[in-house]
């Protein structure tokens, strides 16, 4: 059984085309800006059979077109890699394109198998600088960067997703260092800059949690344009969502 938090039909922000997005429960990161704090704990999701998710995907396949498909997000999907492997195999048998949105910090034989079955990895790199990454997420980024290297070595397509948080992940040197290390990766198809937002603040209030970045202002157009220009020095395709 797979622990599911929620679904989004006809999603357009989590991979190419129209997609069924499956948000899974549980994450080891504690990102200060997390928009889905209700997905963090391993408990609380709805236990769902792989067959039920497969049926949903197949029923929506007509809407996916040539580019769309299914995206597994979270939370952190790789925490349930072993349970997802049979589902991914069935999805592939049904000709459904699979995206996996992951922070890349979990690694074991099941994750390796899961990534080999994934058509496109949306790799969330929160920060390149290790100290600032730990301050932002509470965790190390070492495995995330090793996962990026593995994907490149095994010719697995990936999009890099980077949330631009003022004062936390918008430092020019950090972005340049990321570009210098990953800019020559042939598997990186595009960079997605995700603007920092506060859309999840009401969830913190409802859960009795304190939102720790309430003083951080959302990005200005100039900040986003500057970041995009920086990334474009190292990567061919850079978009701001």
C-alpha positions in Angstrom: 0.0 0.0 0.0 1.1 3.6 -0.8 0.5 6.5 1.6 -1.1 9.2 -0.4 -1.7 12.8 0.8 -3.8 14.1 -2.1 -4.2 14.3 -5.9 -4.3 17.0 -8.5 -5.9 16.3 -11.9 -4.8 18.3 -15.0 -1.7 19.7 -13.2 0.5 21.9 -15.4 3.4 22.8 -13.1 4.9 19.4 -12.3 6.4 18.2 -15.5 5.5 18.5 -19.2 1.9 18.7 -20.5 -1.2 17.9 -18.5 -0.6 15.6 -15.5 -2.2 13.6 -12.8 -0.1 14.7 -9.7 0.0 12.3 -6.8 1.2 13.9 -3.5 2.7 11.3 -1.2 2.9 11.5 2.6 6.2 11.9 4.5 9.4 13.9 4.1 12.7 14.0 6.0 13.5 17.6 5.0 12.1 20.5 7.1 12.3 23.3 4.5 11.6 26.6 6.2 9.3 27.7 3.3 7.5 24.3 2.9 4.1 24.9 1.3 2.8 21.5 2.4 3.7 21.0 6.1 0.7 18.6 6.3 2.7 16.1 4.1 5.8 16.0 6.4 4.9 13.3 8.9 4.9 9.7 7.6 1.5 9.1 9.3 -1.7 10.9 8.2 -1.9 9.8 4.5 -4.5 7.6 3.1 -3.2 4.0 2.4 -4.0 3.4 -1.2 -3.5 0.4 -3.4 -1.2 0.7 -6.5 -4.2 -0.6 -8.6 -6.3 2.4 -7.5 -3.6 4.9 -8.6 -3.1 2.9 -11.9 -6.8 3.0 -12.6 -6.9 6.8 -12.1 -4.0 7.3 -14.4 -5.4 5.1 -17.1 -8.8 6.8 -16.9 -7.1 10.2 -17.5 -4.7 9.0 -20.2 -6.8 10.5 -23.0 -6.3 13.9 -21.5 -2.5 13.6 -21.2 -1.8 14.0 -24.9 1.8 13.3 -26.2 3.6 15.2 -23.4 1.5 14.6 -20.3 1.4 11.8 -17.8 1.6 11.2 -14.0 3.9 12.9 -11.5 4.7 11.6 -8.0 5.4 14.5 -5.6 5.1 15.0 -1.9 6.3 15.0 0.7 9.2 12.9 -0.6 8.2 10.0 -2.9 11.4 8.0 -2.6 10.6 7.2 1.0 8.1 4.8 -0.5 10.3 3.6 -3.3 9.9 -0.1 -2.7 6.1 0.2 -2.7 6.2 2.4 -5.9 8.3 0.1 -8.1 5.5 -2.3 -9.1 3.2 0.6 -9.8 5.8 2.3 -12.0 6.3 -0.9 -13.9 2.5 -1.1 -14.5 2.4 2.5 -15.6 5.1 1.9 -18.1 3.3 -1.2 -19.4 0.3 1.1 -20.0 2.4 3.7 -21.9 2.1 6.4 -19.3 4.9 9.0 -18.9 6.2 9.1 -15.3 7.7 12.1 -13.5 9.2 11.9 -10.1 9.6 15.1 -8.0 12.3 14.4 -5.4 14.9 16.1 -3.2 17.3 13.3 -4.1 18.4 12.7 -0.5 17.3 9.0 -0.2 19.5 6.3 -1.7 19.1 2.6 -1.6 18.6 -0.2 -4.1 14.8 0.5 -4.3 15.4 4.2 -5.1 18.0 3.2 -7.8 15.4 0.8 -9.4 12.7 3.5 -9.2 14.8 6.1 -10.9 15.6 3.6 -13.7 11.8 3.3 -14.3 11.2 7.1 -14.2 11.0 9.0 -17.5 11.8 12.4 -16.1 13.2 13.3 -12.7 12.3 16.7 -11.2 15.3 17.1 -8.9 14.8 19.8 -6.2 18.1 21.4 -5.3 17.3 23.7 -2.4 20.8 25.2 -2.0 24.3 24.3 -3.3 26.2 25.7 -0.3 26.1 22.9 2.3 25.9 25.1 5.3 23.1 27.3 3.9 21.3 24.1 2.7 21.3 22.7 6.2 20.0 26.0 7.6 17.2 26.0 5.0 16.2 22.4 5.2 17.7 20.9 8.4 19.5 18.3 6.3 22.6 17.7 4.2 22.7 18.2 0.4 25.5 15.6 -0.2 23.2 12.8 -1.4 21.1 15.2 -3.5 24.2 16.1 -5.5 25.3 12.5 -5.7 21.9 11.6 -7.1 22.3 14.3 -9.7 25.6 12.8 -10.7 24.1 9.3 -10.9 21.3 10.5 -13.1 23.7 12.1 -15.4 26.0 9.1 -15.5 23.0 6.8 -16.4 21.5 9.2 -19.0 18.3 9.8 -17.0 16.6 13.0 -18.0 16.1 15.6 -15.3 14.9 19.1 -14.7 16.5 21.0 -11.8 14.0 22.9 -9.6 15.4 25.7 -7.5 13.3 27.8 -5.1 14.6 31.3 -5.0 14.3 32.4 -1.3 15.6 35.9 -0.6 18.4 35.8 1.9 18.6 32.0 1.8 19.1 30.7 -1.7 19.6 33.8 -3.9 23.4 34.3 -3.4 25.2 34.8 -6.6 28.2 32.6 -5.6 26.0 29.7 -4.7 24.2 29.8 -8.0 27.4 30.0 -9.9 28.9 27.1 -7.9 25.9 25.0 -8.8 26.3 26.0 -12.4 29.9 25.1 -12.5 29.3 21.6 -11.1 26.1 20.7 -13.0 26.3 23.0 -16.1 28.0 20.3 -18.1 25.6 17.5 -17.2 24.0 16.4 -20.5 21.0 14.9 -18.6 19.9 18.3 -17.3 17.2 19.4 -19.8 16.1 22.6 -18.1 16.3 24.7 -14.9 13.1 25.8 -13.3 13.3 28.8 -11.0 10.4 28.6 -8.5 9.6 32.0 -6.9 9.3 32.0 -3.2 5.7 32.3 -2.0 3.7 32.2 1.2 0.7 30.3 -0.1 1.0 27.6 2.6 1.1 29.9 5.6 -2.5 29.3 6.5 -1.7 25.6 6.9 0.8 26.4 9.6 -1.8 28.5 11.4 -4.3 25.7 11.1 -1.8 23.1 12.4 -0.7 25.4 15.3 2.8 25.7 13.8 4.9 28.8 13.5 5.9 29.8 10.0 9.6 30.9 10.4 10.0 33.0 7.2 7.1 35.4 7.7 9.5 38.3 7.5 10.9 37.2 4.1 9.3 39.1 1.2 8.3 37.4 -2.0 10.7 37.9 -5.0 10.6 41.0 -7.0 10.6 40.7 -10.8 14.2 42.1 -10.8 15.4 39.4 -8.4 13.9 36.6 -10.6 15.3 38.1 -13.8 18.8 38.4 -12.2 18.7 34.8 -11.1 17.5 33.6 -14.5 20.4 35.5 -16.1 22.9 33.8 -13.8 21.6 30.3 -14.5 21.6 31.0 -18.2 25.4 31.4 -18.1 25.6 27.7 -17.3 22.4 26.1 -18.7 20.8 26.2 -22.1 17.1 26.2 -21.0 16.1 28.2 -17.9 12.5 29.1 -17.1 10.9 31.0 -14.2 7.6 29.4 -13.1 
